[in-house]
Amino acid sequence: MALARPMQNDALSILSQPGAPVAAQVAVAFAVLVTKWATRRRTRRALAQLEPWQLRDVGLTPEDAYGEAYRVFWRA
């Protein structure tokens, strides 16, 4: 699977400037939000797969991990 090449910071900064078209600003804000949600979902699913000894290594109890792993993705 090929990874998408990240956009340069210059391109994002141009789109987030006040003079940029509103549609572009909304599109960038939406893309950032969806990316954040996808990251939360992916990391929470990975957390649910950890063994108890792995949870202890990162300082979590199984109850803490369960509570975090099964939160909905739009909740921080």
N, CA, C and O atoms as a Tinker XYZ file with bonds, in Angstrom:
   304  protein
     1  N      0.845000   -1.169000    0.000000    73     2
     2  CA     0.000000    0.000000    0.000000    64     1     3
     3  C      0.892000    1.234000    0.000000    63     2     4     5
     4  O      1.762000    1.380000    0.859000    81     3
     5  N      0.681000    2.092000   -0.936000    73     3     6
     6  CA     1.468000    3.320000   -1.023000    64     5     7
     7  C      0.897000    4.364000   -0.076000    63     6     8     9
     8  O     -0.317000    4.540000    0.029000    81     7
     9  N      1.791000    5.044000    0.602000    73     7    10
    10  CA     1.369000    6.097000    1.512000    64     9    11
    11  C      1.247000    7.411000    0.757000    63    10    12    13
    12  O      2.048000    7.703000   -0.131000    81    11
    13  N      0.253000    8.193000    1.109000    73    11    14
    14  CA     0.080000    9.492000    0.484000    64    13    15
    15  C      1.204000   10.403000    0.937000    63    14    16    17
    16  O      1.611000   10.368000    2.099000    81    15
    17  N      1.695000   11.200000    0.041000    73    15    18
    18  CA     2.746000   12.147000    0.382000    64    17    19
    19  C      2.122000   13.308000    1.133000    63    18    20    21
    20  O      1.162000   13.905000    0.644000    81    19
    21  N      2.641000   13.647000    2.311000    73    19    22
    22  CA     2.035000   14.742000    3.076000    64    21    23
    23  C      2.180000   16.077000    2.356000    63    22    24    25
    24  O      3.170000   16.339000    1.674000    81    23
    25  N      1.164000   16.907000    2.531000    73    23    26
    26  CA     1.217000   18.239000    1.933000    64    25    27
    27  C      2.276000   19.066000    2.635000    63    26    28    29
    28  O      2.532000   18.887000    3.826000    81    27
    29  N      2.885000   19.962000    1.895000    73    27    30
    30  CA     3.855000   20.857000    2.503000    64    29    31
    31  C      3.125000   21.853000    3.378000    63    30    32    33
    32  O      1.965000   22.178000    3.119000    81    31
    33  N      3.787000   22.337000    4.403000    73    31    34
    34  CA     3.179000   23.310000    5.293000    64    33    35
    35  C      2.788000   24.581000    4.569000    63    34    36    37
    36  O      1.825000   25.242000    4.958000    81    35
    37  N      3.523000   24.936000    3.513000    73    35    38
    38  CA     3.204000   26.144000    2.755000    64    37    39
    39  C      1.809000   26.060000    2.142000    63    38    40    41
    40  O      1.066000   27.042000    2.151000    81    39
    41  N      1.455000   24.905000    1.617000    73    39    42
    42  CA     0.149000   24.749000    0.978000    64    41    43
    43  C     -0.966000   24.899000    2.002000    63    42    44    45
    44  O     -1.976000   25.543000    1.721000    81    43
    45  N     -0.802000   24.318000    3.177000    73    43    46
    46  CA    -1.829000   24.437000    4.205000    64    45    47
    47  C     -1.913000   25.855000    4.744000    63    46    48    49
    48  O     -3.005000   26.350000    5.024000    81    47
    49  N     -0.771000   26.511000    4.891000    73    47    50
    50  CA    -0.808000   27.873000    5.417000    64    49    51
    51  C     -1.476000   28.826000    4.429000    63    50    52    53
    52  O     -2.135000   29.779000    4.847000    81    51
    53  N     -1.323000   28.593000    3.157000    73    51    54
    54  CA    -1.989000   29.430000    2.152000    64    53    55
    55  C     -3.500000   29.254000    2.244000    63    54    56    57
    56  O     -4.245000   30.230000    2.156000    81    55
    57  N     -3.955000   28.015000    2.420000    73    55    58
    58  CA    -5.385000   27.756000    2.481000    64    57    59
    59  C     -6.024000   28.264000    3.767000    63    58    60    61
    60  O     -7.223000   28.540000    3.800000    81    59
    61  N     -5.226000   28.388000    4.826000    73    59    62
    62  CA    -5.809000   28.820000    6.092000    64    61    63
    63  C     -5.718000   30.325000    6.309000    63    62    64    65
    64  O     -6.112000   30.816000    7.367000    81    63
    65  N     -5.214000   31.055000    5.345000    73    63    66
    66  CA    -5.141000   32.510000    5.462000    64    65    67
    67  C     -6.527000   33.115000    5.285000    63    66    68    69
    68  O     -7.373000   32.552000    4.590000    81    67
    69  N     -6.757000   34.282000    5.925000    73    67    70
    70  CA    -8.079000   34.910000    5.831000    64    69    71
    71  C     -8.528000   35.217000    4.398000    63    70    72    73
    72  O     -9.729000   35.225000    4.131000    81    71
    73  N     -7.612000   35.467000    3.486000    73    71    74
    74  CA    -7.987000   35.792000    2.113000    64    73    75
    75  C     -8.319000   34.591000    1.251000    63    74    76    77
    76  O     -8.756000   34.757000    0.113000    81    75
    77  N     -8.125000   33.397000    1.759000    73    75    78
    78  CA    -8.399000   32.185000    0.989000    64    77    79
    79  C     -9.904000   32.015000    0.819000    63    78    80    81
    80  O    -10.679000   32.484000    1.651000    81    79
    81  N    -10.315000   31.355000   -0.241000    73    79    82
    82  CA   -11.746000   31.115000   -0.436000    64    81    83
    83  C    -12.346000   30.344000    0.744000    63    82    84    85
    84  O    -11.707000   29.463000    1.320000    81    83
    85  N    -13.567000   30.693000    1.083000    73    83    86
    86  CA   -14.241000   30.058000    2.218000    64    85    87
    87  C    -14.366000   28.553000    1.999000    63    86    88    89
    88  O    -14.195000   27.776000    2.938000    81    87
    89  N    -14.657000   28.147000    0.798000    73    87    90
    90  CA   -14.794000   26.716000    0.511000    64    89    91
    91  C    -13.487000   25.981000    0.785000    63    90    92    93
    92  O    -13.502000   24.860000    1.293000    81    91
    93  N    -12.362000   26.598000    0.457000    73    91    94
    94  CA   -11.061000   25.975000    0.720000    64    93    95
    95  C    -10.805000   25.879000    2.216000    63    94    96    97
    96  O    -10.291000   24.866000    2.691000    81    95
    97  N    -11.155000   26.917000    2.964000    73    95    98
    98  CA   -10.972000   26.890000    4.414000    64    97    99
    99  C    -11.830000   25.801000    5.057000    63    98   100   101
   100  O    -11.377000   25.090000    5.954000    81    99
   101  N    -13.063000   25.681000    4.591000    73    99   102
   102  CA   -13.964000   24.652000    5.116000    64   101   103
   103  C    -13.435000   23.263000    4.768000    63   102   104   105
   104  O    -13.475000   22.355000    5.599000    81   103
   105  N    -12.945000   23.100000    3.559000    73   103   106
   106  CA   -12.415000   21.799000    3.130000    64   105   107
   107  C    -11.205000   21.394000    3.965000    63   106   108   109
   108  O    -11.075000   20.233000    4.353000    81   107
   109  N    -10.324000   22.347000    4.240000    73   107   110
   110  CA    -9.148000   22.040000    5.053000    64   109   111
   111  C     -9.569000   21.694000    6.475000    63   110   112   113
   112  O     -9.060000   20.733000    7.051000    81   111
   113  N    -10.485000   22.458000    7.044000    73   111   114
   114  CA   -10.959000   22.179000    8.405000    64   113   115
   115  C    -11.619000   20.798000    8.470000    63   114   116   117
   116  O    -11.423000   20.061000    9.436000    81   115
   117  N    -12.391000   20.451000    7.455000    73   115   118
   118  CA   -13.042000   19.143000    7.414000    64   117   119
   119  C    -12.011000   18.023000    7.302000    63   118   120   121
   120  O    -12.125000   17.005000    7.984000    81   119
   121  N    -11.009000   18.203000    6.450000    73   119   122
   122  CA    -9.972000   17.186000    6.281000    64   121   123
   123  C     -9.203000   16.977000    7.580000    63   122   124   125
   124  O     -8.876000   15.843000    7.931000    81   123
   125  N     -8.916000   18.048000    8.288000    73   123   126
   126  CA    -8.212000   17.944000    9.566000    64   125   127
   127  C     -9.074000   17.183000   10.572000    63   126   128   129
   128  O     -8.568000   16.325000   11.295000    81   127
   129  N    -10.351000   17.486000   10.624000    73   127   130
   130  CA   -11.258000   16.824000   11.555000    64   129   131
   131  C    -11.375000   15.333000   11.264000    63   130   132   133
   132  O    -11.303000   14.515000   12.182000    81   131
   133  N    -11.553000   14.977000   10.013000    73   131   134
   134  CA   -11.688000   13.567000    9.637000    64   133   135
   135  C    -10.399000   12.806000    9.923000    63   134   136   137
   136  O    -10.440000   11.653000   10.352000    81   135
   137  N     -9.263000   13.440000    9.690000    73   135   138
   138  CA    -7.980000   12.810000    9.985000    64   137   139
   139  C     -7.828000   12.566000   11.482000    63   138   140   141
   140  O     -7.342000   11.513000   11.894000    81   139
   141  N     -8.239000   13.529000   12.289000    73   139   142
   142  CA    -8.170000   13.383000   13.745000    64   141   143
   143  C     -9.061000   12.228000   14.202000    63   142   144   145
   144  O     -8.656000   11.417000   15.036000    81   143
   145  N    -10.275000   12.159000   13.653000    73   143   146
   146  CA   -11.200000   11.078000   14.010000    64   145   147
   147  C    -10.633000    9.712000   13.616000    63   146   148   149
   148  O    -10.725000    8.753000   14.383000    81   147
   149  N    -10.048000    9.628000   12.419000    73   147   150
   150  CA    -9.483000    8.359000   11.954000    64   149   151
   151  C     -8.325000    7.916000   12.842000    63   150   152   153
   152  O     -8.176000    6.728000   13.130000    81   151
   153  N     -7.516000    8.862000   13.268000    73   151   154
   154  CA    -6.401000    8.541000   14.154000    64   153   155
   155  C     -6.908000    8.030000   15.494000    63   154   156   157
   156  O     -6.390000    7.045000   16.021000    81   155
   157  N     -7.913000    8.692000   16.044000    73   155   158
   158  CA    -8.492000    8.230000   17.309000    64   157   159
   159  C     -9.041000    6.822000   17.178000    63   158   160   161
   160  O     -8.811000    5.982000   18.048000    81   159
   161  N     -9.761000    6.557000   16.106000    73   159   162
   162  CA   -10.356000    5.226000   15.907000    64   161   163
   163  C     -9.277000    4.163000   15.801000    63   162   164   165
   164  O     -9.371000    3.105000   16.422000    81   163
   165  N     -8.252000    4.451000   15.010000    73   163   166
   166  CA    -7.174000    3.485000   14.800000    64   165   167
   167  C     -6.414000    3.202000   16.093000    63   166   168   169
   168  O     -6.128000    2.046000   16.402000    81   167
   169  N     -6.086000    4.248000   16.851000    73   167   170
   170  CA    -5.314000    4.032000   18.072000    64   169   171
   171  C     -6.155000    3.357000   19.152000    63   170   172   173
   172  O     -5.631000    2.568000   19.938000    81   171
   173  N     -7.442000    3.655000   19.199000    73   171   174
   174  CA    -8.303000    2.999000   20.187000    64   173   175
   175  C     -8.508000    1.534000   19.845000    63   174   176   177
   176  O     -8.582000    0.695000   20.743000    81   175
   177  N     -8.599000    1.214000   18.570000    73   175   178
   178  CA    -8.704000   -0.192000   18.182000    64   177   179
   179  C     -7.430000   -0.942000   18.530000    63   178   180   181
   180  O     -7.482000   -2.098000   18.951000    81   179
   181  N     -6.289000   -0.293000   18.357000    73   179   182
   182  CA    -5.015000   -0.921000   18.721000    64   181   183
   183  C     -4.930000   -1.113000   20.233000    63   182   184   185
   184  O     -4.426000   -2.134000   20.701000    81   183
   185  N     -5.417000   -0.147000   20.991000    73   183   186
   186  CA    -5.418000   -0.252000   22.447000    64   185   187
   187  C     -6.250000   -1.443000   22.907000    63   186   188   189
   188  O     -5.880000   -2.129000   23.860000    81   187
   189  N     -7.353000   -1.690000   22.245000    73   187   190
   190  CA    -8.220000   -2.808000   22.612000    64   189   191
   191  C     -7.543000   -4.157000   22.375000    63   190   192   193
   192  O     -7.954000   -5.160000   22.958000    81   191
   193  N     -6.517000   -4.197000   21.531000    73   191   194
   194  CA    -5.835000   -5.442000   21.197000    64   193   195
   195  C     -4.659000   -5.756000   22.127000    63   194   196   197
   196  O     -4.087000   -6.842000   22.046000    81   195
   197  N     -4.295000   -4.825000   23.003000    73   195   198
   198  CA    -3.131000   -5.039000   23.858000    64   197   199
   199  C     -3.404000   -6.059000   24.961000    63   198   200   201
   200  O     -4.512000   -6.147000   25.492000    81   199
   201  N     -2.387000   -6.809000   25.284000    73   199   202
   202  CA    -2.447000   -7.791000   26.359000    64   201   203
   203  C     -2.299000   -7.084000   27.705000    63   202   204   205
   204  O     -1.780000   -5.969000   27.756000    81   203
   205  N     -2.745000   -7.709000   28.796000    73   203   206
   206  CA    -2.621000   -7.076000   30.119000    64   205   207
   207  C     -1.196000   -6.670000   30.487000    63   206   208   209
   208  O     -0.993000   -5.618000   31.092000    81   207
   209  N     -0.209000   -7.487000   30.131000    73   207   210
   210  CA     1.170000   -7.133000   30.462000    64   209   211
   211  C      1.619000   -5.914000   29.673000    63   210   212   213
   212  O      2.420000   -5.121000   30.169000    81   211
   213  N      1.117000   -5.748000   28.448000    73   211   214
   214  CA     1.461000   -4.575000   27.649000    64   213   215
   215  C      0.812000   -3.321000   28.236000    63   214   216   217
   216  O      1.404000   -2.242000   28.234000    81   215
   217  N     -0.402000   -3.482000   28.734000    73   215   218
   218  CA    -1.078000   -2.346000   29.365000    64   217   219
   219  C     -0.323000   -1.900000   30.618000    63   218   220   221
   220  O     -0.191000   -0.704000   30.879000    81   219
   221  N      0.166000   -2.864000   31.386000    73   219   222
   222  CA     0.952000   -2.514000   32.574000    64   221   223
   223  C      2.210000   -1.746000   32.187000    63   222   224   225
   224  O      2.624000   -0.830000   32.897000    81   223
   225  N      2.823000   -2.121000   31.054000    73   223   226
   226  CA     4.023000   -1.433000   30.593000    64   225   227
   227  C      3.772000    0.047000   30.318000    63   226   228   229
   228  O      4.657000    0.878000   30.522000    81   227
   229  N      2.572000    0.374000   29.859000    73   227   230
   230  CA     2.261000    1.776000   29.571000    64   229   231
   231  C      1.501000    2.445000   30.704000    63   230   232   233
   232  O      1.084000    3.597000   30.583000    81   231
   233  N      1.321000    1.728000   31.803000    73   231   234
   234  CA     0.715000    2.313000   32.990000    64   233   235
   235  C     -0.801000    2.373000   32.989000    63   234   236   237
   236  O     -1.390000    3.252000   33.619000    81   235
   237  N     -1.433000    1.450000   32.290000    73   235   238
   238  CA    -2.895000    1.413000   32.255000    64   237   239
   239  C     -3.413000    0.121000   32.870000    63   238   240   241
   240  O     -2.771000   -0.926000   32.786000    81   239
   241  N     -4.567000    0.212000   33.479000    73   239   242
   242  CA    -5.252000   -0.987000   33.932000    64   241   243
   243  C     -6.140000   -1.473000   32.791000    63   242   244   245
   244  O     -6.470000   -0.696000   31.896000    81   243
   245  N     -6.527000   -2.735000   32.810000    73   243   246
   246  CA    -7.452000   -3.207000   31.769000    64   245   247
   247  C     -8.766000   -2.424000   31.753000    63   246   248   249
   248  O     -9.361000   -2.227000   30.694000    81   247
   249  N     -9.215000   -1.981000   32.923000    73   247   250
   250  CA   -10.457000   -1.200000   32.990000    64   249   251
   251  C    -10.280000    0.162000   32.312000    63   250   252   253
   252  O    -11.157000    0.616000   31.577000    81   251
   253  N     -9.133000    0.810000   32.566000    73   251   254
   254  CA    -8.850000    2.098000   31.919000    64   253   255
   255  C     -8.789000    1.933000   30.404000    63   254   256   257
   256  O     -9.345000    2.734000   29.652000    81   255
   257  N     -8.104000    0.882000   29.977000    73   255   258
   258  CA    -7.954000    0.635000   28.540000    64   257   259
   259  C     -9.305000    0.351000   27.897000    63   258   260   261
   260  O     -9.587000    0.836000   26.802000    81   259
   261  N    -10.138000   -0.432000   28.570000    73   259   262
   262  CA   -11.459000   -0.740000   28.036000    64   261   263
   263  C    -12.282000    0.543000   27.888000    63   262   264   265
   264  O    -12.935000    0.764000   26.868000    81   263
   265  N    -12.238000    1.374000   28.918000    73   263   266
   266  CA   -12.994000    2.627000   28.868000    64   265   267
   267  C    -12.562000    3.534000   27.734000    63   266   268   269
   268  O    -13.392000    4.184000   27.099000    81   267
   269  N    -11.277000    3.577000   27.481000    73   267   270
   270  CA   -10.763000    4.413000   26.393000    64   269   271
   271  C    -10.996000    3.759000   25.036000    63   270   272   273
   272  O    -11.365000    4.438000   24.078000    81   271
   273  N    -10.787000    2.464000   24.947000    73   271   274
   274  CA   -10.878000    1.775000   23.660000    64   273   275
   275  C    -12.290000    1.793000   23.086000    63   274   276   277
   276  O    -12.465000    1.774000   21.867000    81   275
   277  N    -13.293000    1.828000   23.953000    73   275   278
   278  CA   -14.663000    1.761000   23.462000    64   277   279
   279  C    -15.393000    3.097000   23.514000    63   278   280   281
   280  O    -16.622000    3.145000   23.465000    81   279
   281  N    -14.628000    4.178000   23.613000    73   279   282
   282  CA   -15.230000    5.503000   23.473000    64   281   283
   283  C    -15.490000    5.745000   21.993000    63   282   284   285
   284  O    -14.803000    5.190000   21.136000    81   283
   285  N    -16.474000    6.566000   21.701000    73   283   286
   286  CA   -16.758000    6.887000   20.306000    64   285   287
   287  C    -15.653000    7.804000   19.774000    63   286   288   289
   288  O    -15.077000    8.593000   20.523000    81   287
   289  N    -15.365000    7.692000   18.481000    73   287   290
   290  CA   -14.217000    8.367000   17.910000    64   289   291
   291  C    -14.307000    9.889000   17.933000    63   290   292   293
   292  O    -13.278000   10.560000   17.865000    81   291
   293  N    -15.499000   10.444000   18.027000    73   291   294
   294  CA   -15.600000   11.898000   18.008000    64   293   295
   295  C    -15.393000   12.511000   19.388000    63   294   296   297
   296  O    -15.359000   13.734000   19.522000    81   295
   297  N    -15.255000   11.672000   20.418000    73   295   298
   298  CA   -14.971000   12.167000   21.780000    64   297   299
   299  C    -13.472000   12.161000   22.018000    63   298   300   301
   300  O    -12.796000   11.166000   21.758000    81   299
   301  N    -12.962000   13.264000   22.506000    73   299   302
   302  CA   -11.516000   13.355000   22.780000    64   301   303
   303  C    -11.166000   12.574000   24.029000    63   302   304
   304  O    -10.000000   12.529000   24.422000    81   303
